[in-house]
Structure formats: C-alpha cells, structure tokens
Amino acid sequence: MDESPPFAASFDDPRITTQFCRRVAGSDGDCFLLGVVHDHPASIARVETVLEAVEPDTLALELPTAALPLYRAYARDGTDDSPPRFGGEMSAAIDAATAADVVGIDAPNWSFLRRLVTRLIADRVSTATARRVISGLGGATREALTCRVAATLTHATSMTIACDDPIEYECDHDDSPERQAAHERSHVAGVQALLGSVQTDDSALTYRDETRERCMIDRLEELRETTDGDVVAVVGVDHLETLADSLAA
C-alpha cells in the first residue's frame, strides 16, 4: 500500500499537500491521514475541505473517548461561514463529517495503559523515569475527565464551557489560503527544529508518545478491518509520518 500524492494534488489548495495529507489504500476502503497544527486556520480549512470531498464512514480523532462529547458540543457552534469557536480542527472535523461515526483514538485508555506498563517493565526503566511517565498519565487522565465534566455542563446549561482558550496565530481564517499555508509550514518547521535540538531518548516523554502512536496505529488498523468504507483520521502533524508508514506496511 502506497502514499498517494495524486490525492493531495487533486485539490487546488496550498494547504493540502503531502506534508499534511496521506492516503493509505485498503481493500474495503481507504484511510486518509490529515496532519494538523492545533487551532491553526490552515489545519481547520484542510480538515473541512478534505472531509467535504471524501465523506468518510468513520472519522477518527486524536482525542480520548472521554473528550468526544465536549467536542461534539463545540461542533454545534459551527456555521457555513465560520468554524466552531472552540475545539479547533477537531470540532471542525465533527461539524464537517455529520454522517460519519466519530471515534477517539488517543490515550488515556486501557490499551494504552497495558502497553505502557508492559514496556516499562520489559525495559527495566529507572524509578525516576517510571514516576515521570505515571505522572504524565495522571495529568492526561485528569484532562480527559475535565472534558467529560465540561461536556455535561454544556449540555445541561445554556453556556459553552471551554477547557482551553484557542491558540492565536499571526494569521486567521480570513487570510488567503496561500498566507495560511505559508504560516503553517513556517510554524511546523520552527517547532521541529526546536524539538530536534532536545535530546529525549529513553525519556518519559518518549515512552509516552511512542506508546500513544502504537495504540493509535492499532486502533486505525482495527477500524480499517471492521469498517466498510473510508476512514479519515485527524492527528497531530508530528504523528503523521509514523502512522502512515506503519499503516502502509
């Protein structure tokens, strides 16, 4: 199974390129991977445009299952002229894929916890590293539960409860696609250069992120096997290469 540059090239839109958009072909349907930068106007537009064209049976989001109700609530604020106020590309994706089954593929979940503990034991990591990993897991769990509570309050009241303020960039939804695309590419390059200068081998962050990616890959493979139709996955752009290569293999 190969990447499909012609798919990205079929859009006359500088925000949709192979840097951010991959297709992995399957016998029963294709898996489209959309890499995003959280809250970036170019990412939101890319998600909306591709979902309108593909009309997938399943929409897989890099969110924990517990957070989905809140992002569904955010998605209701979207209009034909503007994306939802909160939730960035994730709520925009839900708003754009009204007929799709929406699933969360990110940690924390039991699969992630089992895989993480198994790896920590097998690698005989230091107590300090194990503590940092567990501490990070606790923070992610609290964040997911906060989203669940916020969704309950949003449904029960007339207020929209926002867990985080939207990130502001030096471009917005009214800027041209060319300006949005250029700004997003520059932003990604800057972040990747910064991360590349930091040594993270064998760190708690490496254990967490590699385990998260493996769990997302497993979930997407399961969806491809059980879904009769196309799957669109919206994930952070830093995960895109690993997920595409693993699914293609």
C-alpha positions in Angstrom: 0.0 0.0 0.0 1.4 3.4 -1.0 1.1 7.0 -0.3 -1.0 8.7 -2.9 0.4 12.2 -3.9 -2.3 12.4 -6.6 -4.9 12.6 -3.9 -3.4 15.8 -2.3 -2.6 17.1 -5.8 -6.3 16.8 -6.8 -7.0 19.8 -4.5 -6.2 23.2 -5.9 -5.4 24.4 -2.4 -1.9 25.1 -1.0 -3.0 23.9 2.5 -3.5 20.4 1.2 -0.1 18.8 0.4 1.6 15.5 1.1 3.3 17.1 4.1 -0.1 17.2 5.8 -2.2 14.7 3.9 -1.7 11.0 3.2 -3.9 8.2 1.8 -3.3 4.6 2.6 -5.3 2.3 0.2 -7.2 -0.7 1.6 -9.3 -3.4 0.1 -12.6 -2.2 1.6 -11.8 1.5 1.8 -9.0 4.0 2.1 -7.5 5.6 5.2 -6.9 9.3 4.9 -4.5 10.8 7.4 -4.7 14.5 8.0 -1.8 16.1 9.9 -2.8 19.2 11.8 -1.4 22.0 14.0 -3.9 22.7 16.8 -6.2 25.6 16.2 -4.3 26.7 13.1 -6.6 28.2 10.4 -4.8 26.2 7.6 -5.3 23.0 9.5 -9.0 23.7 10.1 -9.6 24.6 6.5 -7.7 21.4 5.4 -9.9 19.2 7.5 -13.1 20.8 6.4 -12.1 20.7 2.7 -11.0 17.1 2.7 -13.9 15.8 4.7 -16.3 17.5 2.3 -14.7 15.7 -0.6 -14.2 12.3 1.0 -17.4 11.9 3.1 -15.9 9.1 5.2 -17.8 6.4 7.0 -15.6 6.9 10.1 -13.9 9.9 11.5 -11.0 9.1 13.8 -9.7 11.9 16.0 -6.6 12.2 18.1 -8.8 12.6 21.2 -9.5 10.4 24.2 -13.0 8.9 24.0 -14.0 10.8 27.2 -13.4 14.1 25.4 -15.7 13.4 22.4 -18.9 14.7 24.0 -17.3 18.1 24.6 -16.0 18.4 21.1 -19.4 17.4 19.7 -20.9 20.2 21.7 -18.3 22.6 20.4 -19.1 21.4 16.8 -22.7 22.6 17.1 -21.5 26.2 17.0 -20.1 25.9 13.5 -21.8 27.7 10.6 -21.5 27.6 6.8 -19.3 30.8 7.1 -17.1 30.0 10.1 -15.8 27.0 12.1 -16.8 26.4 15.7 -15.4 28.9 18.2 -13.8 26.2 20.3 -12.1 22.9 19.7 -10.1 23.9 16.6 -9.7 21.3 13.9 -11.3 18.5 16.0 -14.7 20.2 16.4 -14.4 21.5 12.9 -14.0 17.9 11.7 -17.0 16.7 13.6 -19.1 19.6 12.2 -17.9 18.8 8.6 -18.5 15.0 8.9 -22.1 14.9 10.1 -22.8 11.4 8.6 -19.6 9.7 9.9 -19.2 7.6 13.0 -16.8 9.6 15.3 -14.3 7.7 17.4 -11.4 8.8 19.7 -8.1 7.0 19.1 -5.9 8.7 21.7 -4.9 7.9 25.2 -5.7 7.5 28.0 -7.4 4.2 27.6 -6.9 0.6 28.8 -5.0 -0.4 25.7 -2.5 2.4 26.2 -2.1 1.7 29.9 -1.4 -2.1 29.4 1.1 -1.4 26.6 2.8 1.3 28.6 3.2 -0.8 31.8 4.4 -3.8 29.8 7.1 -1.7 28.1 8.3 -0.1 31.3 8.7 -3.5 32.9 10.4 -5.0 29.9 12.9 -2.2 29.6 13.5 -2.1 33.4 13.4 1.7 33.4 14.6 3.6 36.4 12.2 4.5 39.2 12.6 8.2 38.3 11.5 7.6 34.7 8.6 5.4 35.7 7.4 8.1 38.1 7.5 10.8 35.4 5.6 8.6 33.0 2.9 7.8 35.5 2.7 11.5 36.5 2.1 12.4 32.9 -0.5 9.7 32.5 -2.3 11.1 35.6 -2.3 14.6 34.0 -3.8 13.3 30.8 -6.5 11.4 32.7 -7.5 14.5 34.6 -7.7 16.4 31.4 -10.0 13.8 29.8 -12.2 13.8 32.8 -12.3 17.6 32.8 -13.5 17.5 29.2 -16.3 15.0 30.2 -17.5 17.3 33.0 -17.4 20.3 30.8 -19.5 18.5 28.2 -22.0 17.6 30.8 -22.3 21.2 32.0 -22.5 22.4 28.4 -25.4 20.0 27.6 -27.2 20.9 30.9 -26.9 24.7 30.6 -27.1 27.4 28.0 -23.3 28.0 28.4 -20.5 26.6 26.4 -17.7 25.5 28.8 -14.3 25.9 27.2 -11.4 23.9 28.7 -8.7 25.9 26.9 -8.6 29.2 25.1 -8.0 28.9 21.4 -4.4 29.4 20.3 -3.9 32.6 18.3 -1.5 32.8 15.3 -0.3 35.6 13.1 -2.9 34.7 10.5 -6.6 34.0 10.7 -9.5 32.4 8.9 -9.9 35.5 6.6 -6.4 35.3 5.3 -5.8 33.8 1.9 -5.1 30.1 1.6 -1.5 30.9 0.5 -0.8 33.0 3.6 -2.3 30.4 5.9 -0.3 27.6 4.2 3.0 29.6 4.4 2.5 30.5 8.0 1.6 26.9 9.0 4.7 25.5 7.2 6.9 28.0 8.9 5.4 27.2 12.3 5.9 23.5 11.8 9.5 23.9 10.7 10.3 26.1 13.7 8.7 23.6 16.2 10.5 20.7 14.6 13.9 22.5 14.7 13.3 23.2 18.4 12.4 19.6 19.2 15.3 18.3 17.1 17.7 20.2 19.4 16.4 18.5 22.5 17.6 15.0 23.5 14.7 12.9 24.5 15.9 9.3 24.1 14.7 7.0 26.9 12.8 9.9 28.5 9.3 9.7 30.0 8.1 11.7 27.0 9.5 9.3 24.5 7.9 6.3 26.3 4.5 8.1 26.4 4.5 9.3 22.8 5.7 6.1 21.2 3.1 4.1 23.1 0.4 6.6 22.1 1.4 6.2 18.5 1.4 2.4 18.6 -2.1 2.5 20.2 -3.4 4.9 17.5 -2.0 2.6 14.8 -3.6 -0.4 16.3 -6.9 1.4 16.6 -6.8 2.6 13.0 -5.9 -0.9 11.7 -8.9 -2.2 13.6 -11.2 0.4 12.1 -9.9 -0.4 8.6 -10.7 -4.1 9.2 -14.2 -3.6 10.6 -15.4 -0.6 8.6 -16.8 -1.0 5.1 -15.8 2.4 3.8 -13.3 5.1 4.1 -11.7 6.3 7.3 -10.4 9.8 7.9 -8.0 10.3 10.8 -7.2 13.8 12.1 -3.9 13.7 14.1 -1.1 16.0 15.1 1.3 16.5 12.2 4.2 15.1 14.2 2.5 11.7 14.2 1.6 11.7 10.5 4.8 10.1 9.1 4.9 7.3 11.7 1.2 6.4 11.3 1.3 6.5 7.5 4.4 4.3 7.3 3.0 1.7 9.8 -0.4 1.5 8.1 1.2 1.2 4.7 3.4 -1.6 5.9 
